Amino acid sequence: MQKIQPESIPIPAGHYSPAIVHNGTVYVSGQLPLKEGKPISDDITDQTNLCLEQLQTILITAGSDKSHVLKLNIYISNIEHWPAVNACCREFFGDHRPARAIIPVLPLNHNCLIELDCTAAINP
């Protein structure tokens, strides 16, 4: 097993790693849309895009990328945000369509509107 900690991603306050690589698969921990410990904005599109960017940073550090995402889990605090989140995912992933789940939850840490985690294959 290999722990992944990109320099640009803050070291987690909790007892976990941003990602773990094992047997050719990278498991990325939940990403919140935080800058300096606070949500970047109150806009679901801004928050979603930051989470997706963080996932990509971690994936690249682990030897993968967004085109190798196998499964994406999306936790949202309001199901009405689903169309905006789906549009962000469509733009981010393009033609790639990973398996995915959307899970409505209340509340998310730091009052964030969204949290994302994923599982991806390592680039061959």
Contacts in CASP RR format, 6 or more apart in sequence:
PFRMAT RR
TARGET T0000
AUTHOR 0000-0000-0000
METHOD contacts of the structure
MODEL  1
MQKIQPESIPIPAGHYSPAIVHNGTVYVSGQLPLKEGKPISDDITDQTNL
CLEQLQTILITAGSDKSHVLKLNIYISNIEHWPAVNACCREFFGDHRPAR
AIIPVLPLNHNCLIELDCTAAINP
1 20 0 8 1.000
1 21 0 8 1.000
1 22 0 8 1.000
2 20 0 8 1.000
2 21 0 8 1.000
2 22 0 8 1.000
2 62 0 8 1.000
3 17 0 8 1.000
3 19 0 8 1.000
3 20 0 8 1.000
4 17 0 8 1.000
4 18 0 8 1.000
4 19 0 8 1.000
4 20 0 8 1.000
4 21 0 8 1.000
4 26 0 8 1.000
4 58 0 8 1.000
4 61 0 8 1.000
4 62 0 8 1.000
5 11 0 8 1.000
5 17 0 8 1.000
5 18 0 8 1.000
5 61 0 8 1.000
6 18 0 8 1.000
6 57 0 8 1.000
6 58 0 8 1.000
6 60 0 8 1.000
6 61 0 8 1.000
8 57 0 8 1.000
9 18 0 8 1.000
9 54 0 8 1.000
9 57 0 8 1.000
9 58 0 8 1.000
10 34 0 8 1.000
12 18 0 8 1.000
12 29 0 8 1.000
16 29 0 8 1.000
17 29 0 8 1.000
18 28 0 8 1.000
18 29 0 8 1.000
18 58 0 8 1.000
19 26 0 8 1.000
19 27 0 8 1.000
19 28 0 8 1.000
19 29 0 8 1.000
19 58 0 8 1.000
19 59 0 8 1.000
19 61 0 8 1.000
19 62 0 8 1.000
20 26 0 8 1.000
20 27 0 8 1.000
21 27 0 8 1.000
21 62 0 8 1.000
21 63 0 8 1.000
21 122 0 8 1.000
24 121 0 8 1.000
24 122 0 8 1.000
25 70 0 8 1.000
25 119 0 8 1.000
25 120 0 8 1.000
25 121 0 8 1.000
25 122 0 8 1.000
26 58 0 8 1.000
26 59 0 8 1.000
26 62 0 8 1.000
26 63 0 8 1.000
26 64 0 8 1.000
26 119 0 8 1.000
26 120 0 8 1.000
26 121 0 8 1.000
26 122 0 8 1.000
27 119 0 8 1.000
28 55 0 8 1.000
28 58 0 8 1.000
28 59 0 8 1.000
28 62 0 8 1.000
28 117 0 8 1.000
28 118 0 8 1.000
28 119 0 8 1.000
28 120 0 8 1.000
29 117 0 8 1.000
30 115 0 8 1.000
30 116 0 8 1.000
30 117 0 8 1.000
31 51 0 8 1.000
31 54 0 8 1.000
31 55 0 8 1.000
31 58 0 8 1.000
31 115 0 8 1.000
31 116 0 8 1.000
31 117 0 8 1.000
32 39 0 8 1.000
32 51 0 8 1.000
32 108 0 8 1.000
32 109 0 8 1.000
32 110 0 8 1.000
32 112 0 8 1.000
32 114 0 8 1.000
32 115 0 8 1.000
33 39 0 8 1.000
33 40 0 8 1.000
33 46 0 8 1.000
33 47 0 8 1.000
33 48 0 8 1.000
33 50 0 8 1.000
33 51 0 8 1.000
33 112 0 8 1.000
33 113 0 8 1.000
33 114 0 8 1.000
34 40 0 8 1.000
34 110 0 8 1.000
34 112 0 8 1.000
35 50 0 8 1.000
37 110 0 8 1.000
38 110 0 8 1.000
39 47 0 8 1.000
39 110 0 8 1.000
39 111 0 8 1.000
39 112 0 8 1.000
39 113 0 8 1.000
40 46 0 8 1.000
40 47 0 8 1.000
40 50 0 8 1.000
41 47 0 8 1.000
42 113 0 8 1.000
44 76 0 8 1.000
44 81 0 8 1.000
44 84 0 8 1.000
44 85 0 8 1.000
44 113 0 8 1.000
44 114 0 8 1.000
45 84 0 8 1.000
45 87 0 8 1.000
45 88 0 8 1.000
47 112 0 8 1.000
47 113 0 8 1.000
47 114 0 8 1.000
48 84 0 8 1.000
48 85 0 8 1.000
48 88 0 8 1.000
48 89 0 8 1.000
48 114 0 8 1.000
48 116 0 8 1.000
49 88 0 8 1.000
49 92 0 8 1.000
51 114 0 8 1.000
51 115 0 8 1.000
51 116 0 8 1.000
52 66 0 8 1.000
52 88 0 8 1.000
52 89 0 8 1.000
52 92 0 8 1.000
52 116 0 8 1.000
55 66 0 8 1.000
55 69 0 8 1.000
55 116 0 8 1.000
55 118 0 8 1.000
56 65 0 8 1.000
56 66 0 8 1.000
56 92 0 8 1.000
59 65 0 8 1.000
59 66 0 8 1.000
59 68 0 8 1.000
59 69 0 8 1.000
59 118 0 8 1.000
59 120 0 8 1.000
62 120 0 8 1.000
62 122 0 8 1.000
63 122 0 8 1.000
63 123 0 8 1.000
64 120 0 8 1.000
64 121 0 8 1.000
64 122 0 8 1.000
64 123 0 8 1.000
65 120 0 8 1.000
65 123 0 8 1.000
66 92 0 8 1.000
66 93 0 8 1.000
66 96 0 8 1.000
66 120 0 8 1.000
67 93 0 8 1.000
67 96 0 8 1.000
68 120 0 8 1.000
68 121 0 8 1.000
68 122 0 8 1.000
68 123 0 8 1.000
69 93 0 8 1.000
69 96 0 8 1.000
69 98 0 8 1.000
69 118 0 8 1.000
69 119 0 8 1.000
69 120 0 8 1.000
70 98 0 8 1.000
70 99 0 8 1.000
70 118 0 8 1.000
70 119 0 8 1.000
70 120 0 8 1.000
70 121 0 8 1.000
71 98 0 8 1.000
71 99 0 8 1.000
71 100 0 8 1.000
71 101 0 8 1.000
71 118 0 8 1.000
71 119 0 8 1.000
72 89 0 8 1.000
72 98 0 8 1.000
72 99 0 8 1.000
72 100 0 8 1.000
72 101 0 8 1.000
72 116 0 8 1.000
72 117 0 8 1.000
72 118 0 8 1.000
73 100 0 8 1.000
73 101 0 8 1.000
73 103 0 8 1.000
73 116 0 8 1.000
73 117 0 8 1.000
73 118 0 8 1.000
74 85 0 8 1.000
74 89 0 8 1.000
74 100 0 8 1.000
74 101 0 8 1.000
74 102 0 8 1.000
74 103 0 8 1.000
74 114 0 8 1.000
74 115 0 8 1.000
74 116 0 8 1.000
75 102 0 8 1.000
75 103 0 8 1.000
75 104 0 8 1.000
75 105 0 8 1.000
75 108 0 8 1.000
75 114 0 8 1.000
75 115 0 8 1.000
75 116 0 8 1.000
76 82 0 8 1.000
76 85 0 8 1.000
76 102 0 8 1.000
76 103 0 8 1.000
76 104 0 8 1.000
76 105 0 8 1.000
76 113 0 8 1.000
76 114 0 8 1.000
77 104 0 8 1.000
77 105 0 8 1.000
77 106 0 8 1.000
77 107 0 8 1.000
77 108 0 8 1.000
77 112 0 8 1.000
77 113 0 8 1.000
77 114 0 8 1.000
78 104 0 8 1.000
78 113 0 8 1.000
79 102 0 8 1.000
79 104 0 8 1.000
81 113 0 8 1.000
81 114 0 8 1.000
82 102 0 8 1.000
85 102 0 8 1.000
85 114 0 8 1.000
89 100 0 8 1.000
98 118 0 8 1.000
108 114 0 8 1.000
108 115 0 8 1.000
109 115 0 8 1.000
END
